[in-house]
């Protein structure tokens, strides 16, 4: 398993955080997604043999979220 941290501009409200976590946890390749509300950072644990960072970022962006 690999770990990456990204910052999502919209990860500041409870609703958007739940939406982002839900989106990520629907992906079989992602084991865990934890959002730091104060920083807007998301720590993602994923199977690097099945998905890479660019694919994860693209899925988030396709849902209308902005990566900082």
Buried (B, 14 or more C-beta within 10 A) or exposed (E): EEEBEBEBEBBBEEEBBEBBBEBBEEBEBBBEBEBEEEEBBBEBEBEEEEBBEEEBBEBBEEEEBEEE
